[in-house]
Amino acid sequence: MTKLIYSAFVVVVLAIGAVTANSALNDLFASINGDGSNGGGSIYEYTPTGLQTVFASGLSEPRGLAFDYFGNLFVANNAFDEPSQTFKGTIVKITPGGVQSLFATVPGDVFLEGVAFDSSGEPFCYSYR
């Protein structure tokens, strides 16, 4: 039952992300885990006509896409550290031109689920662990 509830939650989160994560008019951005390995995830951009392109790659279990007022995309990134068996959470900033940079590192063993902006444009992230 818990898996079913979690799956339903994931679908809702994806639907919400589809509504809020639009940079180009009517385009949809989706985060894809890929093979689940560090660096195996990507962000895909879909146009209304169904054209799919890779907007960003080299991410680790990307989650929670959010755009700022300037069109920069922020994504929660989760790298797994094998020796310590912990997750290392970071927030990656991706410019409209696709240039990636580290925006923030979240200390501790956390798995980041998303990024959002408040009404004044300040970013925050949410996680679990």
KOLVO-609483 format. One record per atom (N, C-alpha, C, O): x, y, z; atom name; residue in one letter; residue number from 1; chain. Coordinates in steps of 0.05 Angstrom, whole numbers, plus 5000, padded with zeros to 4 digits. Example, Ala and Ser with C-alpha at 12.3 -4.5 7.8 and 13.67 -1.06 7.14 Angstrom:
<bake <5264 4886 5156> "N" "a" 1 "A">
<bake <5246 4910 5156> "CA" "a" 1 "A">
<bake <5264 4934 5156> "C" "a" 1 "A">
<bake <5285 4934 5169> "O" "a" 1 "A">
<bake <5257 4955 5142> "N" "s" 2 "A">
<bake <5273 4979 5143> "CA" "s" 2 "A">
<bake <5258 5001 5157> "C" "s" 2 "A">
<bake <5268 5023 5161> "O" "s" 2 "A">
//
This chain:
<bake <5016 4976 5000> "N" "m" 1 "A">
<bake <5000 5000 5000> "CA" "m" 1 "A">
<bake <5017 5025 5000> "C" "m" 1 "A">
<bake <5011 5045 4986> "O" "m" 1 "A">
<bake <5039 5025 5015> "N" "t" 2 "A">
<bake <5057 5048 5016> "CA" "t" 2 "A">
<bake <5069 5054 4989> "C" "t" 2 "A">
<bake <5071 5077 4981> "O" "t" 2 "A">
<bake <5076 5033 4974> "N" "k" 3 "A">
<bake <5087 5037 4947> "CA" "k" 3 "A">
<bake <5067 5050 4929> "C" "k" 3 "A">
<bake <5073 5068 4913> "O" "k" 3 "A">
<bake <5042 5042 4932> "N" "l" 4 "A">
<bake <5021 5053 4915> "CA" "l" 4 "A">
<bake <5017 5083 4922> "C" "l" 4 "A">
<bake <5014 5099 4903> "O" "l" 4 "A">
<bake <5017 5089 4947> "N" "i" 5 "A">
<bake <5014 5117 4955> "CA" "i" 5 "A">
<bake <5038 5134 4945> "C" "i" 5 "A">
<bake <5034 5156 4934> "O" "i" 5 "A">
<bake <5062 5123 4948> "N" "y" 6 "A">
<bake <5086 5137 4938> "CA" "y" 6 "A">
<bake <5085 5141 4908> "C" "y" 6 "A">
<bake <5091 5162 4898> "O" "y" 6 "A">
<bake <5076 5120 4893> "N" "s" 7 "A">
<bake <5074 5122 4864> "CA" "s" 7 "A">
<bake <5054 5143 4856> "C" "s" 7 "A">
<bake <5059 5159 4838> "O" "s" 7 "A">
<bake <5031 5144 4871> "N" "a" 8 "A">
<bake <5012 5165 4865> "CA" "a" 8 "A">
<bake <5023 5193 4870> "C" "a" 8 "A">
<bake <5018 5211 4855> "O" "a" 8 "A">
<bake <5039 5195 4892> "N" "f" 9 "A">
<bake <5051 5221 4899> "CA" "f" 9 "A">
<bake <5071 5229 4877> "C" "f" 9 "A">
<bake <5072 5253 4869> "O" "f" 9 "A">
<bake <5086 5210 4866> "N" "v" 10 "A">
<bake <5105 5216 4845> "CA" "v" 10 "A">
<bake <5091 5226 4821> "C" "v" 10 "A">
<bake <5100 5246 4808> "O" "v" 10 "A">
<bake <5069 5214 4813> "N" "v" 11 "A">
<bake <5053 5223 4790> "CA" "v" 11 "A">
<bake <5043 5251 4795> "C" "v" 11 "A">
<bake <5045 5268 4776> "O" "v" 11 "A">
<bake <5034 5257 4818> "N" "v" 12 "A">
<bake <5024 5285 4824> "CA" "v" 12 "A">
<bake <5047 5304 4823> "C" "v" 12 "A">
<bake <5044 5326 4812> "O" "v" 12 "A">
<bake <5070 5297 4834> "N" "v" 13 "A">
<bake <5094 5315 4833> "CA" "v" 13 "A">
<bake <5102 5320 4804> "C" "v" 13 "A">
<bake <5108 5343 4797> "O" "v" 13 "A">
<bake <5102 5299 4787> "N" "l" 14 "A">
<bake <5109 5303 4759> "CA" "l" 14 "A">
<bake <5089 5321 4745> "C" "l" 14 "A">
<bake <5096 5338 4729> "O" "l" 14 "A">
<bake <5063 5318 4752> "N" "a" 15 "A">
<bake <5043 5335 4740> "CA" "a" 15 "A">
<bake <5046 5364 4748> "C" "a" 15 "A">
<bake <5044 5382 4732> "O" "a" 15 "A">
<bake <5052 5369 4774> "N" "i" 16 "A">
<bake <5057 5396 4784> "CA" "i" 16 "A">
<bake <5081 5407 4770> "C" "i" 16 "A">
<bake <5082 5431 4762> "O" "i" 16 "A">
<bake <5103 5391 4768> "N" "g" 17 "A">
<bake <5127 5400 4755> "CA" "g" 17 "A">
<bake <5122 5408 4726> "C" "g" 17 "A">
<bake <5134 5428 4716> "O" "g" 17 "A">
<bake <5104 5394 4713> "N" "a" 18 "A">
<bake <5098 5400 4685> "CA" "a" 18 "A">
<bake <5085 5427 4683> "C" "a" 18 "A">
<bake <5088 5441 4663> "O" "a" 18 "A">
<bake <5069 5435 4703> "N" "v" 19 "A">
<bake <5056 5460 4703> "CA" "v" 19 "A">
<bake <5075 5483 4710> "C" "v" 19 "A">
<bake <5073 5504 4698> "O" "v" 19 "A">
<bake <5092 5479 4729> "N" "t" 20 "A">
<bake <5109 5501 4739> "CA" "t" 20 "A">
<bake <5136 5503 4725> "C" "t" 20 "A">
<bake <5149 5524 4727> "O" "t" 20 "A">
<bake <5145 5482 4712> "N" "a" 21 "A">
<bake <5172 5483 4701> "CA" "a" 21 "A">
<bake <5171 5488 4671> "C" "a" 21 "A">
<bake <5179 5471 4655> "O" "a" 21 "A">
<bake <5162 5512 4664> "N" "n" 22 "A">
<bake <5161 5520 4636> "CA" "n" 22 "A">
<bake <5178 5544 4631> "C" "n" 22 "A">
<bake <5173 5565 4643> "O" "n" 22 "A">
<bake <5199 5541 4615> "N" "s" 23 "A">
<bake <5216 5563 4608> "CA" "s" 23 "A">
<bake <5208 5574 4581> "C" "s" 23 "A">
<bake <5201 5598 4579> "O" "s" 23 "A">
<bake <5210 5558 4560> "N" "a" 24 "A">
<bake <5201 5565 4534> "CA" "a" 24 "A">
<bake <5170 5562 4534> "C" "a" 24 "A">
<bake <5159 5543 4545> "O" "a" 24 "A">
<bake <5157 5580 4521> "N" "l" 25 "A">
<bake <5127 5580 4520> "CA" "l" 25 "A">
<bake <5117 5553 4512> "C" "l" 25 "A">
<bake <5123 5543 4490> "O" "l" 25 "A">
<bake <5101 5541 4529> "N" "n" 26 "A">
<bake <5088 5515 4525> "CA" "n" 26 "A">
<bake <5106 5491 4524> "C" "n" 26 "A">
<bake <5097 5469 4519> "O" "n" 26 "A">
<bake <5132 5494 4530> "N" "d" 27 "A">
<bake <5150 5470 4531> "CA" "d" 27 "A">
<bake <5148 5457 4558> "C" "d" 27 "A">
<bake <5143 5471 4578> "O" "d" 27 "A">
<bake <5152 5432 4559> "N" "l" 28 "A">
<bake <5152 5416 4583> "CA" "l" 28 "A">
<bake <5180 5407 4589> "C" "l" 28 "A">
<bake <5194 5398 4571> "O" "l" 28 "A">
<bake <5189 5408 4614> "N" "f" 29 "A">
<bake <5215 5399 4622> "CA" "f" 29 "A">
<bake <5211 5376 4642> "C" "f" 29 "A">
<bake <5195 5379 4661> "O" "f" 29 "A">
<bake <5225 5354 4638> "N" "a" 30 "A">
<bake <5222 5331 4656> "CA" "a" 30 "A">
<bake <5250 5320 4664> "C" "a" 30 "A">
<bake <5268 5319 4648> "O" "a" 30 "A">
<bake <5252 5313 4690> "N" "s" 31 "A">
<bake <5277 5302 4699> "CA" "s" 31 "A">
<bake <5275 5271 4697> "C" "s" 31 "A">
<bake <5255 5259 4704> "O" "s" 31 "A">
<bake <5296 5259 4687> "N" "i" 32 "A">
<bake <5297 5230 4683> "CA" "i" 32 "A">
<bake <5322 5219 4697> "C" "i" 32 "A">
<bake <5344 5228 4694> "O" "i" 32 "A">
<bake <5317 5198 4714> "N" "n" 33 "A">
<bake <5339 5186 4729> "CA" "n" 33 "A">
<bake <5359 5172 4711> "C" "n" 33 "A">
<bake <5383 5171 4718> "O" "n" 33 "A">
<bake <5352 5163 4688> "N" "g" 34 "A">
<bake <5370 5148 4671> "CA" "g" 34 "A">
<bake <5374 5120 4683> "C" "g" 34 "A">
<bake <5354 5107 4690> "O" "g" 34 "A">
<bake <5398 5112 4685> "N" "d" 35 "A">
<bake <5404 5085 4696> "CA" "d" 35 "A">
<bake <5407 5086 4727> "C" "d" 35 "A">
<bake <5413 5065 4739> "O" "d" 35 "A">
<bake <5403 5109 4739> "N" "g" 36 "A">
<bake <5405 5111 4768> "CA" "g" 36 "A">
<bake <5433 5115 4779> "C" "g" 36 "A">
<bake <5437 5119 4803> "O" "g" 36 "A">
<bake <5453 5114 4761> "N" "s" 37 "A">
<bake <5480 5118 4770> "CA" "s" 37 "A">
<bake <5486 5148 4772> "C" "s" 37 "A">
<bake <5473 5165 4761> "O" "s" 37 "A">
<bake <5507 5154 4788> "N" "n" 38 "A">
<bake <5516 5182 4790> "CA" "n" 38 "A">
<bake <5523 5192 4762> "C" "n" 38 "A">
<bake <5539 5180 4747> "O" "n" 38 "A">
<bake <5511 5215 4755> "N" "g" 39 "A">
<bake <5516 5227 4728> "CA" "g" 39 "A">
<bake <5499 5215 4706> "C" "g" 39 "A">
<bake <5502 5223 4683> "O" "g" 39 "A">
<bake <5482 5196 4712> "N" "g" 40 "A">
<bake <5466 5182 4691> "CA" "g" 40 "A">
<bake <5439 5196 4686> "C" "g" 40 "A">
<bake <5424 5186 4668> "O" "g" 40 "A">
<bake <5433 5217 4700> "N" "g" 41 "A">
<bake <5407 5230 4697> "CA" "g" 41 "A">
<bake <5408 5254 4678> "C" "g" 41 "A">
<bake <5429 5265 4672> "O" "g" 41 "A">
<bake <5384 5261 4667> "N" "s" 42 "A">
<bake <5382 5283 4648> "CA" "s" 42 "A">
<bake <5357 5299 4652> "C" "s" 42 "A">
<bake <5339 5291 4667> "O" "s" 42 "A">
<bake <5356 5322 4639> "N" "i" 43 "A">
<bake <5332 5338 4638> "CA" "i" 43 "A">
<bake <5325 5339 4608> "C" "i" 43 "A">
<bake <5341 5347 4591> "O" "i" 43 "A">
<bake <5300 5330 4602> "N" "y" 44 "A">
<bake <5291 5331 4574> "CA" "y" 44 "A">
<bake <5271 5354 4571> "C" "y" 44 "A">
<bake <5256 5361 4589> "O" "y" 44 "A">
<bake <5272 5366 4547> "N" "e" 45 "A">
<bake <5253 5387 4540> "CA" "e" 45 "A">
<bake <5235 5377 4518> "C" "e" 45 "A">
<bake <5245 5365 4498> "O" "e" 45 "A">
<bake <5209 5380 4521> "N" "y" 46 "A">
<bake <5189 5371 4502> "CA" "y" 46 "A">
<bake <5174 5395 4491> "C" "y" 46 "A">
<bake <5164 5411 4507> "O" "y" 46 "A">
<bake <5171 5397 4465> "N" "t" 47 "A">
<bake <5155 5418 4453> "CA" "t" 47 "A">
<bake <5126 5409 4450> "C" "t" 47 "A">
<bake <5121 5385 4452> "O" "t" 47 "A">
<bake <5107 5427 4446> "N" "p" 48 "A">
<bake <5080 5418 4442> "CA" "p" 48 "A">
<bake <5076 5399 4418> "C" "p" 48 "A">
<bake <5056 5384 4417> "O" "p" 48 "A">
<bake <5094 5400 4399> "N" "t" 49 "A">
<bake <5092 5381 4376> "CA" "t" 49 "A">
<bake <5105 5354 4382> "C" "t" 49 "A">
<bake <5104 5336 4365> "O" "t" 49 "A">
<bake <5116 5351 4406> "N" "g" 50 "A">
<bake <5127 5325 4414> "CA" "g" 50 "A">
<bake <5157 5322 4409> "C" "g" 50 "A">
<bake <5168 5300 4414> "O" "g" 50 "A">
<bake <5170 5343 4400> "N" "l" 51 "A">
<bake <5199 5341 4396> "CA" "l" 51 "A">
<bake <5213 5340 4424> "C" "l" 51 "A">
<bake <5208 5356 4441> "O" "l" 51 "A">
<bake <5230 5320 4427> "N" "q" 52 "A">
<bake <5245 5315 4452> "CA" "q" 52 "A">
<bake <5274 5322 4447> "C" "q" 52 "A">
<bake <5286 5312 4428> "O" "q" 52 "A">
<bake <5285 5338 4465> "N" "t" 53 "A">
<bake <5314 5344 4464> "CA" "t" 53 "A">
<bake <5325 5342 4493> "C" "t" 53 "A">
<bake <5311 5346 4512> "O" "t" 53 "A">
<bake <5351 5337 4494> "N" "v" 54 "A">
<bake <5364 5336 4520> "CA" "v" 54 "A">
<bake <5372 5365 4527> "C" "v" 54 "A">
<bake <5388 5377 4513> "O" "v" 54 "A">
<bake <5361 5375 4549> "N" "f" 55 "A">
<bake <5367 5403 4557> "CA" "f" 55 "A">
<bake <5392 5403 4575> "C" "f" 55 "A">
<bake <5409 5421 4573> "O" "f" 55 "A">
<bake <5395 5382 4592> "N" "a" 56 "A">
<bake <5419 5380 4609> "CA" "a" 56 "A">
<bake <5424 5350 4615> "C" "a" 56 "A">
<bake <5405 5334 4616> "O" "a" 56 "A">
<bake <5449 5343 4618> "N" "s" 57 "A">
<bake <5456 5315 4624> "CA" "s" 57 "A">
<bake <5478 5315 4646> "C" "s" 57 "A">
<bake <5487 5336 4655> "O" "s" 57 "A">
<bake <5486 5291 4654> "N" "g" 58 "A">
<bake <5507 5289 4674> "CA" "g" 58 "A">
<bake <5497 5293 4702> "C" "g" 58 "A">
<bake <5513 5298 4720> "O" "g" 58 "A">
<bake <5471 5291 4707> "N" "l" 59 "A">
<bake <5459 5295 4733> "CA" "l" 59 "A">
<bake <5455 5269 4748> "C" "l" 59 "A">
<bake <5455 5248 4735> "O" "l" 59 "A">
<bake <5453 5270 4774> "N" "s" 60 "A">
<bake <5449 5246 4790> "CA" "s" 60 "A">
<bake <5422 5247 4804> "C" "s" 60 "A">
<bake <5417 5263 4822> "O" "s" 60 "A">
<bake <5404 5229 4795> "N" "e" 61 "A">
<bake <5377 5228 4805> "CA" "e" 61 "A">
<bake <5364 5255 4808> "C" "e" 61 "A">
<bake <5357 5263 4830> "O" "e" 61 "A">
<bake <5362 5270 4786> "N" "p" 62 "A">
<bake <5352 5298 4788> "CA" "p" 62 "A">
<bake <5322 5298 4796> "C" "p" 62 "A">
<bake <5307 5280 4788> "O" "p" 62 "A">
<bake <5315 5318 4811> "N" "r" 63 "A">
<bake <5287 5321 4821> "CA" "r" 63 "A">
<bake <5280 5351 4822> "C" "r" 63 "A">
<bake <5297 5368 4822> "O" "r" 63 "A">
<bake <5254 5356 4822> "N" "g" 64 "A">
<bake <5242 5381 4828> "CA" "g" 64 "A">
<bake <5252 5405 4812> "C" "g" 64 "A">
<bake <5267 5421 4823> "O" "g" 64 "A">
<bake <5244 5407 4788> "N" "l" 65 "A">
<bake <5253 5429 4771> "CA" "l" 65 "A">
<bake <5238 5455 4778> "C" "l" 65 "A">
<bake <5214 5454 4782> "O" "l" 65 "A">
<bake <5253 5477 4778> "N" "a" 66 "A">
<bake <5240 5503 4783> "CA" "a" 66 "A">
<bake <5256 5524 4768> "C" "a" 66 "A">
<bake <5281 5524 4767> "O" "a" 66 "A">
<bake <5242 5543 4755> "N" "f" 67 "A">
<bake <5254 5564 4740> "CA" "f" 67 "A">
<bake <5253 5590 4757> "C" "f" 67 "A">
<bake <5233 5595 4771> "O" "f" 67 "A">
<bake <5274 5606 4755> "N" "d" 68 "A">
<bake <5273 5632 4768> "CA" "d" 68 "A">
<bake <5263 5653 4748> "C" "d" 68 "A">
<bake <5255 5646 4726> "O" "d" 68 "A">
<bake <5261 5678 4757> "N" "y" 69 "A">
<bake <5251 5699 4740> "CA" "y" 69 "A">
<bake <5267 5704 4715> "C" "y" 69 "A">
<bake <5258 5716 4695> "O" "y" 69 "A">
<bake <5292 5696 4715> "N" "f" 70 "A">
<bake <5310 5701 4692> "CA" "f" 70 "A">
<bake <5312 5677 4673> "C" "f" 70 "A">
<bake <5327 5679 4653> "O" "f" 70 "A">
<bake <5296 5656 4677> "N" "g" 71 "A">
<bake <5296 5633 4660> "CA" "g" 71 "A">
<bake <5317 5612 4666> "C" "g" 71 "A">
<bake <5321 5593 4651> "O" "g" 71 "A">
<bake <5331 5616 4689> "N" "n" 72 "A">
<bake <5350 5595 4698> "CA" "n" 72 "A">
<bake <5335 5572 4710> "C" "n" 72 "A">
<bake <5316 5576 4725> "O" "n" 72 "A">
<bake <5343 5548 4704> "N" "l" 73 "A">
<bake <5330 5524 4715> "CA" "l" 73 "A">
<bake <5347 5515 4739> "C" "l" 73 "A">
<bake <5371 5512 4737> "O" "l" 73 "A">
<bake <5333 5509 4761> "N" "f" 74 "A">
<bake <5346 5498 4785> "CA" "f" 74 "A">
<bake <5335 5470 4789> "C" "f" 74 "A">
<bake <5311 5465 4786> "O" "f" 74 "A">
<bake <5354 5451 4796> "N" "v" 75 "A">
<bake <5346 5423 4799> "CA" "v" 75 "A">
<bake <5360 5412 4823> "C" "v" 75 "A">
<bake <5384 5417 4828> "O" "v" 75 "A">
<bake <5346 5396 4839> "N" "a" 76 "A">
<bake <5358 5381 4861> "CA" "a" 76 "A">
<bake <5373 5357 4849> "C" "a" 76 "A">
<bake <5362 5342 4833> "O" "a" 76 "A">
<bake <5398 5354 4858> "N" "n" 77 "A">
<bake <5416 5333 4847> "CA" "n" 77 "A">
<bake <5425 5316 4870> "C" "n" 77 "A">
<bake <5432 5326 4891> "O" "n" 77 "A">
<bake <5424 5289 4867> "N" "n" 78 "A">
<bake <5429 5270 4889> "CA" "n" 78 "A">
<bake <5450 5250 4881> "C" "n" 78 "A">
<bake <5444 5230 4868> "O" "n" 78 "A">
<bake <5475 5254 4889> "N" "a" 79 "A">
<bake <5496 5235 4883> "CA" "a" 79 "A">
<bake <5499 5215 4906> "C" "a" 79 "A">
<bake <5498 5223 4930> "O" "a" 79 "A">
<bake <5502 5190 4900> "N" "f" 80 "A">
<bake <5505 5169 4921> "CA" "f" 80 "A">
<bake <5534 5164 4925> "C" "f" 80 "A">
<bake <5549 5158 4906> "O" "f" 80 "A">
<bake <5543 5166 4950> "N" "d" 81 "A">
<bake <5571 5161 4957> "CA" "d" 81 "A">
<bake <5573 5132 4967> "C" "d" 81 "A">
<bake <5564 5125 4989> "O" "d" 81 "A">
<bake <5584 5115 4950> "N" "e" 82 "A">
<bake <5585 5086 4956> "CA" "e" 82 "A">
<bake <5599 5079 4982> "C" "e" 82 "A">
<bake <5589 5063 4998> "O" "e" 82 "A">
<bake <5623 5089 4987> "N" "p" 83 "A">
<bake <5638 5082 5011> "CA" "p" 83 "A">
<bake <5622 5087 5037> "C" "p" 83 "A">
<bake <5622 5071 5055> "O" "p" 83 "A">
<bake <5610 5111 5038> "N" "s" 84 "A">
<bake <5596 5118 5063> "CA" "s" 84 "A">
<bake <5566 5110 5063> "C" "s" 84 "A">
<bake <5552 5112 5083> "O" "s" 84 "A">
<bake <5556 5101 5039> "N" "q" 85 "A">
<bake <5528 5094 5036> "CA" "q" 85 "A">
<bake <5510 5117 5043> "C" "q" 85 "A">
<bake <5489 5113 5056> "O" "q" 85 "A">
<bake <5517 5141 5034> "N" "t" 86 "A">
<bake <5501 5165 5039> "CA" "t" 86 "A">
<bake <5496 5180 5013> "C" "t" 86 "A">
<bake <5510 5176 4993> "O" "t" 86 "A">
<bake <5476 5197 5014> "N" "f" 87 "A">
<bake <5470 5214 4991> "CA" "f" 87 "A">
<bake <5482 5242 4997> "C" "f" 87 "A">
<bake <5483 5251 5019> "O" "f" 87 "A">
<bake <5492 5255 4976> "N" "k" 88 "A">
<bake <5502 5282 4977> "CA" "k" 88 "A">
<bake <5484 5299 4959> "C" "k" 88 "A">
<bake <5484 5296 4935> "O" "k" 88 "A">
<bake <5470 5317 4972> "N" "g" 89 "A">
<bake <5451 5334 4957> "CA" "g" 89 "A">
<bake <5463 5360 4948> "C" "g" 89 "A">
<bake <5476 5374 4964> "O" "g" 89 "A">
<bake <5458 5368 4923> "N" "t" 90 "A">
<bake <5467 5394 4913> "CA" "t" 90 "A">
<bake <5444 5405 4897> "C" "t" 90 "A">
<bake <5426 5391 4887> "O" "t" 90 "A">
<bake <5445 5432 4893> "N" "i" 91 "A">
<bake <5426 5445 4875> "CA" "i" 91 "A">
<bake <5443 5455 4852> "C" "i" 91 "A">
<bake <5463 5469 4855> "O" "i" 91 "A">
<bake <5434 5447 4828> "N" "v" 92 "A">
<bake <5448 5455 4804> "CA" "v" 92 "A">
<bake <5432 5477 4789> "C" "v" 92 "A">
<bake <5408 5475 4787> "O" "v" 92 "A">
<bake <5446 5497 4780> "N" "k" 93 "A">
<bake <5434 5519 4765> "CA" "k" 93 "A">
<bake <5441 5514 4735> "C" "k" 93 "A">
<bake <5464 5509 4728> "O" "k" 93 "A">
<bake <5421 5516 4718> "N" "i" 94 "A">
<bake <5425 5512 4689> "CA" "i" 94 "A">
<bake <5414 5537 4675> "C" "i" 94 "A">
<bake <5390 5543 4677> "O" "i" 94 "A">
<bake <5431 5551 4661> "N" "t" 95 "A">
<bake <5423 5575 4647> "CA" "t" 95 "A">
<bake <5405 5568 4623> "C" "t" 95 "A">
<bake <5405 5545 4615> "O" "t" 95 "A">
<bake <5391 5588 4612> "N" "p" 96 "A">
<bake <5375 5582 4588> "CA" "p" 96 "A">
<bake <5392 5571 4565> "C" "p" 96 "A">
<bake <5382 5557 4547> "O" "p" 96 "A">
<bake <5418 5577 4565> "N" "g" 97 "A">
<bake <5436 5567 4544> "CA" "g" 97 "A">
<bake <5447 5539 4550> "C" "g" 97 "A">
<bake <5462 5528 4534> "O" "g" 97 "A">
<bake <5439 5528 4574> "N" "g" 98 "A">
<bake <5448 5501 4581> "CA" "g" 98 "A">
<bake <5473 5499 4597> "C" "g" 98 "A">
<bake <5483 5476 4601> "O" "g" 98 "A">
<bake <5484 5521 4606> "N" "v" 99 "A">
<bake <5509 5520 4622> "CA" "v" 99 "A">
<bake <5502 5513 4651> "C" "v" 99 "A">
<bake <5486 5526 4664> "O" "v" 99 "A">
<bake <5514 5492 4661> "N" "q" 100 "A">
<bake <5509 5482 4688> "CA" "q" 100 "A">
<bake <5530 5492 4708> "C" "q" 100 "A">
<bake <5554 5494 4701> "O" "q" 100 "A">
<bake <5521 5499 4732> "N" "s" 101 "A">
<bake <5539 5507 4753> "CA" "s" 101 "A">
<bake <5527 5498 4780> "C" "s" 101 "A">
<bake <5503 5495 4783> "O" "s" 101 "A">
<bake <5545 5494 4799> "N" "l" 102 "A">
<bake <5536 5487 4826> "CA" "l" 102 "A">
<bake <5525 5512 4840> "C" "l" 102 "A">
<bake <5540 5532 4842> "O" "l" 102 "A">
<bake <5500 5511 4849> "N" "f" 103 "A">
<bake <5488 5533 4862> "CA" "f" 103 "A">
<bake <5491 5531 4893> "C" "f" 103 "A">
<bake <5496 5550 4906> "O" "f" 103 "A">
<bake <5487 5506 4903> "N" "a" 104 "A">
<bake <5488 5502 4932> "CA" "a" 104 "A">
<bake <5494 5473 4938> "C" "a" 104 "A">
<bake <5486 5455 4923> "O" "a" 104 "A">
<bake <5507 5468 4961> "N" "t" 105 "A">
<bake <5511 5441 4971> "CA" "t" 105 "A">
<bake <5495 5439 4997> "C" "t" 105 "A">
<bake <5498 5457 5015> "O" "t" 105 "A">
<bake <5480 5418 5001> "N" "v" 106 "A">
<bake <5464 5414 5025> "CA" "v" 106 "A">
<bake <5480 5394 5042> "C" "v" 106 "A">
<bake <5485 5372 5034> "O" "v" 106 "A">
<bake <5487 5402 5067> "N" "p" 107 "A">
<bake <5504 5384 5084> "CA" "p" 107 "A">
<bake <5488 5360 5094> "C" "p" 107 "A">
<bake <5463 5361 5097> "O" "p" 107 "A">
<bake <5503 5339 5100> "N" "g" 108 "A">
<bake <5491 5315 5112> "CA" "g" 108 "A">
<bake <5482 5295 5092> "C" "g" 108 "A">
<bake <5485 5298 5068> "O" "g" 108 "A">
<bake <5471 5273 5102> "N" "d" 109 "A">
<bake <5461 5251 5086> "CA" "d" 109 "A">
<bake <5432 5257 5080> "C" "d" 109 "A">
<bake <5414 5250 5095> "O" "d" 109 "A">
<bake <5427 5271 5057> "N" "v" 110 "A">
<bake <5400 5278 5049> "CA" "v" 110 "A">
<bake <5395 5270 5021> "C" "v" 110 "A">
<bake <5413 5269 5004> "O" "v" 110 "A">
<bake <5370 5266 5015> "N" "f" 111 "A">
<bake <5361 5261 4987> "CA" "f" 111 "A">
<bake <5341 5284 4981> "C" "f" 111 "A">
<bake <5319 5285 4992> "O" "f" 111 "A">
<bake <5350 5301 4963> "N" "l" 112 "A">
<bake <5334 5325 4957> "CA" "l" 112 "A">
<bake <5311 5317 4938> "C" "l" 112 "A">
<bake <5315 5303 4918> "O" "l" 112 "A">
<bake <5288 5327 4944> "N" "e" 113 "A">
<bake <5264 5321 4927> "CA" "e" 113 "A">
<bake <5256 5344 4909> "C" "e" 113 "A">
<bake <5243 5340 4889> "O" "e" 113 "A">
<bake <5264 5368 4916> "N" "g" 114 "A">
<bake <5255 5390 4898> "CA" "g" 114 "A">
<bake <5266 5417 4905> "C" "g" 114 "A">
<bake <5279 5421 4926> "O" "g" 114 "A">
<bake <5261 5435 4887> "N" "v" 115 "A">
<bake <5269 5463 4890> "CA" "v" 115 "A">
<bake <5245 5480 4884> "C" "v" 115 "A">
<bake <5229 5473 4866> "O" "v" 115 "A">
<bake <5242 5502 4898> "N" "a" 116 "A">
<bake <5220 5521 4892> "CA" "a" 116 "A">
<bake <5229 5549 4899> "C" "a" 116 "A">
<bake <5250 5553 4912> "O" "a" 116 "A">
<bake <5213 5568 4890> "N" "f" 117 "A">
<bake <5219 5596 4896> "CA" "f" 117 "A">
<bake <5195 5608 4910> "C" "f" 117 "A">
<bake <5172 5603 4903> "O" "f" 117 "A">
<bake <5200 5625 4930> "N" "d" 118 "A">
<bake <5178 5638 4944> "CA" "d" 118 "A">
<bake <5170 5663 4928> "C" "d" 118 "A">
<bake <5182 5668 4907> "O" "d" 118 "A">
<bake <5151 5678 4937> "N" "s" 119 "A">
<bake <5140 5700 4922> "CA" "s" 119 "A">
<bake <5160 5723 4918> "C" "s" 119 "A">
<bake <5157 5739 4900> "O" "s" 119 "A">
<bake <5181 5724 4935> "N" "s" 120 "A">
<bake <5202 5744 4931> "CA" "s" 120 "A">
<bake <5225 5734 4914> "C" "s" 120 "A">
<bake <5245 5749 4911> "O" "s" 120 "A">
<bake <5223 5710 4904> "N" "g" 121 "A">
<bake <5244 5699 4887> "CA" "g" 121 "A">
<bake <5266 5684 4901> "C" "g" 121 "A">
<bake <5286 5677 4888> "O" "g" 121 "A">
<bake <5263 5680 4927> "N" "e" 122 "A">
<bake <5284 5666 4942> "CA" "e" 122 "A">
<bake <5280 5636 4939> "C" "e" 122 "A">
<bake <5258 5625 4942> "O" "e" 122 "A">
<bake <5302 5621 4933> "N" "p" 123 "A">
<bake <5300 5592 4929> "CA" "p" 123 "A">
<bake <5300 5577 4955> "C" "p" 123 "A">
<bake <5312 5586 4975> "O" "p" 123 "A">
<bake <5287 5554 4956> "N" "f" 124 "A">
<bake <5290 5536 4978> "CA" "f" 124 "A">
<bake <5287 5508 4967> "C" "f" 124 "A">
<bake <5276 5504 4945> "O" "f" 124 "A">
<bake <5296 5488 4982> "N" "c" 125 "A">
<bake <5294 5460 4973> "CA" "c" 125 "A">
<bake <5281 5444 4995> "C" "c" 125 "A">
<bake <5281 5451 5019> "O" "c" 125 "A">
<bake <5270 5421 4987> "N" "y" 126 "A">
<bake <5259 5403 5007> "CA" "y" 126 "A">
<bake <5271 5375 5003> "C" "y" 126 "A">
<bake <5278 5368 4980> "O" "y" 126 "A">
<bake <5273 5361 5025> "N" "s" 127 "A">
<bake <5287 5335 5024> "CA" "s" 127 "A">
<bake <5275 5316 5044> "C" "s" 127 "A">
<bake <5257 5323 5059> "O" "s" 127 "A">
<bake <5286 5292 5045> "N" "y" 128 "A">
<bake <5280 5273 5066> "CA" "y" 128 "A">
<bake <5304 5257 5073> "C" "y" 128 "A">
<bake <5324 5256 5057> "O" "y" 128 "A">
<bake <5304 5245 5096> "N" "r" 129 "A">
<bake <5325 5227 5107> "CA" "r" 129 "A">
<bake <5322 5226 5136> "C" "r" 129 "A">
<bake <5337 5212 5150> "O" "r" 129 "A">
//
